Amino acid sequence: MEALIESIVTPLVDFPDHIKVDKREEDKKIVYHLTVNEADVGKVIGKNGRIAKAIRTIVYSAKPETNKRVYLDIM
């Protein structure tokens, strides 16, 4: 899943080396924390959050076969 998130975000940013995806797994959910360069945050979120919503839609649809919910935080 981390590779999927990185492959989606890499073409959007100016500093692809600064992309970092951390995974935190809990009892009922899996949380991915996406961190990008401060200059690229606006590009990843997009106007009115449209790009962030599209990224989340793709990630949520590709969730693993477990019964855990998947969340994506963009920082």
VOGU-3710 file (C-alpha; in Angstrom, 3 decimals, decimal comma):
1> mealiesivt> 0,000/0,000/0,000  2,909/2,338/0,752  4,211/1,821/-2,783  0,784/2,641/-4,223  0,607/5,909/-2,285  4,144/6,874/-3,315  3,462/6,067/-6,971  0,376/8,289/-6,963  2,023/11,230/-5,212  5,445/11,214/-6,913
11> plvdfpdhik> 4,347/12,851/-10,207  2,499/15,585/-8,310  5,395/16,953/-6,240  8,582/18,888/-6,954  10,574/17,089/-4,248  9,878/13,340/-4,648  12,797/12,494/-2,343  10,894/14,025/0,586  7,886/11,703/0,298  7,487/9,556/3,383
21> vdkreedkki> 4,693/7,080/4,128  4,385/5,663/7,637  1,994/2,905/8,616  0,332/2,528/12,007  -1,835/-0,518/12,559  -4,383/-0,710/15,366  -7,109/-3,168/16,331  -9,766/-1,955/13,896  -7,920/0,390/11,563  -4,776/0,976/9,552
31> vyhltvnead> -3,568/4,571/9,320  -1,102/5,732/6,669  0,635/9,067/7,302  1,811/10,756/4,123  4,445/13,446/4,624  5,710/15,622/1,784  7,857/18,734/1,531  6,178/21,846/2,887  6,208/23,420/-0,582  4,330/20,438/-2,037
41> vgkvigkngr> 1,473/20,167/0,467  -0,813/22,376/-1,615  -0,176/20,303/-4,726  -1,065/17,078/-2,951  -4,208/18,511/-1,348  -5,366/20,437/-4,420  -8,030/23,060/-4,821  -10,820/22,441/-2,304  -9,134/19,123/-1,428  -10,011/17,464/-4,724
51> iakairtivy> -6,675/15,739/-5,282  -6,515/14,527/-1,675  -10,018/13,136/-1,995  -9,091/11,324/-5,219  -5,965/9,836/-3,612  -7,992/8,668/-0,619  -10,607/7,103/-2,897  -7,955/5,035/-4,676  -6,268/3,998/-1,432  -9,550/3,062/0,241
61> sakpetnkrv> -10,621/0,971/-2,741  -7,322/-0,952/-2,691  -7,585/-1,860/0,991  -6,274/-5,225/2,130  -8,521/-8,237/2,643  -8,722/-7,651/6,399  -11,783/-6,217/8,093  -9,806/-3,164/9,192  -10,664/0,308/7,958  -7,974/2,214/6,072
71> yldim> -7,254/5,914/6,663  -4,843/8,284/4,925  -3,537/11,392/6,691  -1,727/13,983/4,589  0,761/16,195/6,378
//
